[in-house]
């Protein structure tokens, strides 16, 4: 992990900036997982979608914990 300097408006707290970064990472990680799944040809039924979504969120949470974001 690396530390970078980011300029934000005065009204943005450090916690809000961390949340913004975490949300952005979540989108990037989710997009990568979804694209990999689509490349493998996942079926599009609702049950499978729900199961896959739960797996994705578990993986995102694990990565956030590993990165020290939660």
PyMOL CGO cylinders between C-alpha atoms (Angstrom):
from pymol import cmd
from pymol.cgo import CYLINDER

trace = [
    CYLINDER, 0.00, 0.00, 0.00, 1.22, 3.53, -0.63, 0.3, 1, 1, 1, 1, 1, 1,
    CYLINDER, 1.22, 3.53, -0.63, 0.34, 6.94, 0.75, 0.3, 1, 1, 1, 1, 1, 1,
    CYLINDER, 0.34, 6.94, 0.75, -0.49, 9.75, -1.66, 0.3, 1, 1, 1, 1, 1, 1,
    CYLINDER, -0.49, 9.75, -1.66, -1.37, 13.39, -1.16, 0.3, 1, 1, 1, 1, 1, 1,
    CYLINDER, -1.37, 13.39, -1.16, -4.84, 14.38, -2.34, 0.3, 1, 1, 1, 1, 1, 1,
    CYLINDER, -4.84, 14.38, -2.34, -6.30, 17.90, -2.32, 0.3, 1, 1, 1, 1, 1, 1,
    CYLINDER, -6.30, 17.90, -2.32, -9.97, 18.10, -1.35, 0.3, 1, 1, 1, 1, 1, 1,
    CYLINDER, -9.97, 18.10, -1.35, -12.31, 20.99, -0.54, 0.3, 1, 1, 1, 1, 1, 1,
    CYLINDER, -12.31, 20.99, -0.54, -12.04, 22.33, 3.02, 0.3, 1, 1, 1, 1, 1, 1,
    CYLINDER, -12.04, 22.33, 3.02, -15.45, 20.90, 3.97, 0.3, 1, 1, 1, 1, 1, 1,
    CYLINDER, -15.45, 20.90, 3.97, -14.38, 17.30, 3.13, 0.3, 1, 1, 1, 1, 1, 1,
    CYLINDER, -14.38, 17.30, 3.13, -13.25, 15.35, 6.19, 0.3, 1, 1, 1, 1, 1, 1,
    CYLINDER, -13.25, 15.35, 6.19, -10.48, 12.76, 6.12, 0.3, 1, 1, 1, 1, 1, 1,
    CYLINDER, -10.48, 12.76, 6.12, -13.08, 10.06, 6.78, 0.3, 1, 1, 1, 1, 1, 1,
    CYLINDER, -13.08, 10.06, 6.78, -15.18, 11.21, 3.82, 0.3, 1, 1, 1, 1, 1, 1,
    CYLINDER, -15.18, 11.21, 3.82, -12.13, 11.14, 1.54, 0.3, 1, 1, 1, 1, 1, 1,
    CYLINDER, -12.13, 11.14, 1.54, -11.33, 7.60, 2.70, 0.3, 1, 1, 1, 1, 1, 1,
    CYLINDER, -11.33, 7.60, 2.70, -14.94, 6.59, 2.02, 0.3, 1, 1, 1, 1, 1, 1,
    CYLINDER, -14.94, 6.59, 2.02, -14.79, 8.06, -1.50, 0.3, 1, 1, 1, 1, 1, 1,
    CYLINDER, -14.79, 8.06, -1.50, -11.62, 6.09, -2.19, 0.3, 1, 1, 1, 1, 1, 1,
    CYLINDER, -11.62, 6.09, -2.19, -13.15, 2.91, -0.78, 0.3, 1, 1, 1, 1, 1, 1,
    CYLINDER, -13.15, 2.91, -0.78, -16.27, 3.37, -2.95, 0.3, 1, 1, 1, 1, 1, 1,
    CYLINDER, -16.27, 3.37, -2.95, -14.11, 3.90, -6.03, 0.3, 1, 1, 1, 1, 1, 1,
    CYLINDER, -14.11, 3.90, -6.03, -12.07, 0.80, -5.26, 0.3, 1, 1, 1, 1, 1, 1,
    CYLINDER, -12.07, 0.80, -5.26, -15.28, -1.15, -4.72, 0.3, 1, 1, 1, 1, 1, 1,
    CYLINDER, -15.28, -1.15, -4.72, -16.53, -0.15, -8.16, 0.3, 1, 1, 1, 1, 1, 1,
    CYLINDER, -16.53, -0.15, -8.16, -13.20, -1.05, -9.77, 0.3, 1, 1, 1, 1, 1, 1,
    CYLINDER, -13.20, -1.05, -9.77, -12.99, -4.43, -8.02, 0.3, 1, 1, 1, 1, 1, 1,
    CYLINDER, -12.99, -4.43, -8.02, -16.64, -5.21, -8.79, 0.3, 1, 1, 1, 1, 1, 1,
    CYLINDER, -16.64, -5.21, -8.79, -16.22, -4.27, -12.44, 0.3, 1, 1, 1, 1, 1, 1,
    CYLINDER, -16.22, -4.27, -12.44, -13.18, -6.55, -12.74, 0.3, 1, 1, 1, 1, 1, 1,
    CYLINDER, -13.18, -6.55, -12.74, -15.00, -9.48, -11.12, 0.3, 1, 1, 1, 1, 1, 1,
    CYLINDER, -15.00, -9.48, -11.12, -18.10, -8.98, -13.30, 0.3, 1, 1, 1, 1, 1, 1,
    CYLINDER, -18.10, -8.98, -13.30, -16.05, -8.77, -16.50, 0.3, 1, 1, 1, 1, 1, 1,
    CYLINDER, -16.05, -8.77, -16.50, -14.18, -11.96, -15.58, 0.3, 1, 1, 1, 1, 1, 1,
    CYLINDER, -14.18, -11.96, -15.58, -17.48, -13.72, -14.87, 0.3, 1, 1, 1, 1, 1, 1,
    CYLINDER, -17.48, -13.72, -14.87, -19.01, -12.53, -18.15, 0.3, 1, 1, 1, 1, 1, 1,
    CYLINDER, -19.01, -12.53, -18.15, -15.94, -13.75, -20.03, 0.3, 1, 1, 1, 1, 1, 1,
    CYLINDER, -15.94, -13.75, -20.03, -16.56, -17.19, -18.52, 0.3, 1, 1, 1, 1, 1, 1,
    CYLINDER, -16.56, -17.19, -18.52, -20.18, -17.09, -19.74, 0.3, 1, 1, 1, 1, 1, 1,
    CYLINDER, -20.18, -17.09, -19.74, -22.25, -16.92, -16.53, 0.3, 1, 1, 1, 1, 1, 1,
    CYLINDER, -22.25, -16.92, -16.53, -25.96, -17.77, -16.81, 0.3, 1, 1, 1, 1, 1, 1,
    CYLINDER, -25.96, -17.77, -16.81, -28.33, -14.87, -16.17, 0.3, 1, 1, 1, 1, 1, 1,
    CYLINDER, -28.33, -14.87, -16.17, -30.99, -16.42, -13.93, 0.3, 1, 1, 1, 1, 1, 1,
    CYLINDER, -30.99, -16.42, -13.93, -31.96, -14.53, -10.77, 0.3, 1, 1, 1, 1, 1, 1,
    CYLINDER, -31.96, -14.53, -10.77, -30.85, -17.18, -8.25, 0.3, 1, 1, 1, 1, 1, 1,
    CYLINDER, -30.85, -17.18, -8.25, -27.38, -17.47, -9.76, 0.3, 1, 1, 1, 1, 1, 1,
    CYLINDER, -27.38, -17.47, -9.76, -27.15, -13.66, -9.94, 0.3, 1, 1, 1, 1, 1, 1,
    CYLINDER, -27.15, -13.66, -9.94, -27.98, -13.33, -6.23, 0.3, 1, 1, 1, 1, 1, 1,
    CYLINDER, -27.98, -13.33, -6.23, -25.45, -16.01, -5.27, 0.3, 1, 1, 1, 1, 1, 1,
    CYLINDER, -25.45, -16.01, -5.27, -22.77, -14.38, -7.42, 0.3, 1, 1, 1, 1, 1, 1,
    CYLINDER, -22.77, -14.38, -7.42, -23.51, -10.96, -5.95, 0.3, 1, 1, 1, 1, 1, 1,
    CYLINDER, -23.51, -10.96, -5.95, -23.07, -12.31, -2.42, 0.3, 1, 1, 1, 1, 1, 1,
    CYLINDER, -23.07, -12.31, -2.42, -19.75, -13.87, -3.42, 0.3, 1, 1, 1, 1, 1, 1,
    CYLINDER, -19.75, -13.87, -3.42, -18.59, -10.60, -4.99, 0.3, 1, 1, 1, 1, 1, 1,
    CYLINDER, -18.59, -10.60, -4.99, -19.46, -8.55, -1.91, 0.3, 1, 1, 1, 1, 1, 1,
    CYLINDER, -19.46, -8.55, -1.91, -17.70, -11.08, 0.32, 0.3, 1, 1, 1, 1, 1, 1,
    CYLINDER, -17.70, -11.08, 0.32, -14.58, -10.72, -1.84, 0.3, 1, 1, 1, 1, 1, 1,
    CYLINDER, -14.58, -10.72, -1.84, -14.82, -6.91, -1.83, 0.3, 1, 1, 1, 1, 1, 1,
    CYLINDER, -14.82, -6.91, -1.83, -15.19, -6.90, 1.96, 0.3, 1, 1, 1, 1, 1, 1,
    CYLINDER, -15.19, -6.90, 1.96, -12.19, -9.22, 2.32, 0.3, 1, 1, 1, 1, 1, 1,
    CYLINDER, -12.19, -9.22, 2.32, -10.07, -6.91, 0.12, 0.3, 1, 1, 1, 1, 1, 1,
    CYLINDER, -10.07, -6.91, 0.12, -11.19, -3.83, 2.10, 0.3, 1, 1, 1, 1, 1, 1,
    CYLINDER, -11.19, -3.83, 2.10, -10.20, -5.53, 5.36, 0.3, 1, 1, 1, 1, 1, 1,
    CYLINDER, -10.20, -5.53, 5.36, -6.85, -6.55, 3.86, 0.3, 1, 1, 1, 1, 1, 1,
    CYLINDER, -6.85, -6.55, 3.86, -6.25, -2.95, 2.73, 0.3, 1, 1, 1, 1, 1, 1,
    CYLINDER, -6.25, -2.95, 2.73, -7.19, -1.62, 6.16, 0.3, 1, 1, 1, 1, 1, 1,
    CYLINDER, -7.19, -1.62, 6.16, -10.20, 0.33, 4.91, 0.3, 1, 1, 1, 1, 1, 1,
    CYLINDER, -10.20, 0.33, 4.91, -12.63, -1.41, 7.26, 0.3, 1, 1, 1, 1, 1, 1,
]
cmd.load_cgo(trace, "trace")
